[in-house]
């Protein structure tokens, strides 16, 4: 892995709570039906789905808030090896799960090899949690402004910085 990030399920849920709250505050500056309002609503819905997936594992599954997850940014070789495992007739959702399986260093579903990890991920992980892990892995492969360091949070979850700002003129 080029770089990894380790976090607990509880920290991930708390981070999502904070981001959802910030988006909802920003959304209050817009009228329902405007493109800005709808964009912020879509972001809130996506983050809420991810949070619901993580919360499901705490409430219904066998993960606790203290469960450690570690996600990494794959090297070019690791990504090439992942593509060897993917069937040529795989749909997008299955390819995404292969990406998460290959990007996961530590989690309750990690098996002895990538194939076993994929099977356990597919059978045991809530779709919202898998999409959250995908976003975290994607974010680690994006270089930061500081040079060779990777970003510490997902571009998919960095919503406040990218949120539309109210214009001075409203119609």
C-alpha positions in Angstrom: 0.0 0.0 0.0 1.2 3.5 -0.8 -0.3 4.9 2.4 -2.9 3.7 5.0 -5.3 5.2 7.4 -6.5 3.5 10.6 -9.6 4.6 12.4 -12.4 3.2 14.6 -16.0 2.7 13.6 -17.0 5.2 16.3 -14.6 7.8 14.9 -16.0 7.3 11.4 -19.6 7.7 12.7 -18.7 10.8 14.6 -16.9 12.3 11.5 -20.0 11.6 9.4 -22.3 13.2 12.1 -20.2 16.3 12.0 -20.2 16.5 8.2 -23.9 16.0 8.0 -24.5 18.7 10.6 -22.3 21.2 8.7 -24.1 20.5 5.4 -27.5 20.9 7.0 -26.4 24.3 8.4 -25.1 25.4 5.0 -28.3 24.1 3.4 -30.4 26.5 5.6 -29.0 29.4 3.5 -30.8 28.1 0.4 -34.3 27.9 -0.8 -35.7 24.4 -1.3 -35.8 23.6 -5.0 -32.7 25.5 -5.9 -29.8 23.6 -7.4 -27.6 24.4 -4.4 -30.2 23.1 -2.0 -30.6 19.9 -4.0 -26.8 19.4 -4.2 -26.5 19.7 -0.4 -29.5 17.4 0.1 -27.8 14.8 -2.1 -24.6 15.0 -0.1 -26.5 14.7 3.1 -28.3 11.6 1.8 -25.1 10.0 0.7 -23.3 10.6 4.0 -26.4 9.5 5.9 -26.4 6.2 4.0 -22.8 5.6 4.9 -23.5 6.4 8.5 -26.5 4.1 8.6 -24.3 1.3 7.2 -21.7 1.8 10.0 -24.4 2.1 12.6 -26.0 -1.1 11.4 -22.8 -3.0 12.1 -22.7 -1.6 15.6 -26.3 -2.3 16.4 -27.0 -5.5 14.5 -23.6 -6.8 13.5 -20.5 -7.7 15.4 -18.6 -4.5 15.1 -18.3 -2.1 18.1 -17.6 1.5 18.1 -14.0 0.5 19.1 -13.6 -1.8 16.1 -10.5 -0.8 14.1 -10.6 -0.4 10.4 -7.5 0.3 8.2 -7.8 1.3 4.6 -5.0 1.9 2.2 -4.2 3.4 -1.2 -3.1 0.7 -3.5 0.1 0.8 -5.5 0.0 0.4 -9.3 1.0 -3.3 -8.9 -1.6 -4.0 -6.2 -4.3 -2.4 -8.4 -3.2 -4.5 -11.4 -3.4 -7.7 -9.2 -6.8 -6.7 -8.1 -8.0 -6.5 -11.7 -6.7 -10.0 -12.3 -9.3 -11.2 -9.7 -12.2 -9.4 -11.2 -14.3 -11.4 -13.7 -14.6 -9.9 -17.1 -18.4 -9.9 -16.8 -18.5 -8.1 -13.4 -20.8 -5.2 -13.0 -19.8 -1.9 -11.4 -21.1 -2.9 -7.9 -19.0 -6.0 -7.9 -15.9 -4.1 -9.1 -16.4 -1.6 -6.3 -16.4 -4.4 -3.7 -13.2 -5.8 -5.2 -11.7 -2.4 -4.8 -12.7 -2.2 -1.2 -11.5 -5.7 -0.5 -8.1 -4.9 -2.1 -7.8 -1.6 -0.2 -8.6 -3.0 3.2 -5.7 -3.8 5.5 -7.6 -4.5 8.7 -11.3 -5.1 9.3 -13.5 -7.8 10.7 -14.1 -9.1 7.2 -10.5 -9.4 6.1 -9.6 -13.0 5.2 -6.4 -14.8 4.4 -6.3 -13.5 0.8 -8.1 -10.9 -1.4 -10.6 -13.5 -2.7 -11.6 -14.5 0.8 -11.8 -10.9 1.9 -14.1 -10.1 -1.1 -16.3 -13.1 -0.2 -16.7 -12.0 3.4 -17.1 -8.3 2.5 -19.8 -9.3 0.0 -21.7 -11.5 2.5 -21.3 -9.6 5.7 -20.9 -5.8 5.1 -23.8 -3.3 4.8 -23.8 -1.5 1.4 -23.5 1.9 3.1 -20.4 0.8 5.1 -18.8 -0.6 2.0 -19.4 2.7 0.1 -17.9 4.6 3.0 -14.8 2.4 3.0 -14.5 2.9 -0.8 -14.6 6.7 -0.4 -11.9 6.5 2.3 -9.7 4.4 0.1 -10.2 6.7 -2.8 -9.3 9.7 -0.8 -5.9 8.2 0.2 -4.8 8.1 -3.4 -5.3 11.8 -3.9 -2.2 13.9 -3.3 -2.5 16.8 -1.0 -1.2 20.3 -1.5 1.6 19.5 1.0 3.3 17.3 -1.6 3.7 13.6 -1.1 1.3 13.2 1.8 -2.2 11.9 1.1 -5.3 13.7 2.1 -6.7 12.6 5.5 -10.3 12.7 4.6 -12.3 11.7 1.5 -13.1 14.1 -1.3 -16.5 12.5 -1.2 -16.8 13.5 2.5 -15.2 17.0 2.3 -18.5 18.6 1.7 -18.4 21.8 3.6 -15.3 23.1 1.8 -16.9 22.3 -1.6 -20.5 23.4 -0.7 -22.0 26.1 -2.8 -21.9 29.4 -1.1 -24.9 31.8 -1.1 -24.4 34.6 -3.6 -24.8 38.2 -2.7 -27.7 38.5 -5.1 -30.7 36.3 -4.5 -33.6 35.9 -6.8 
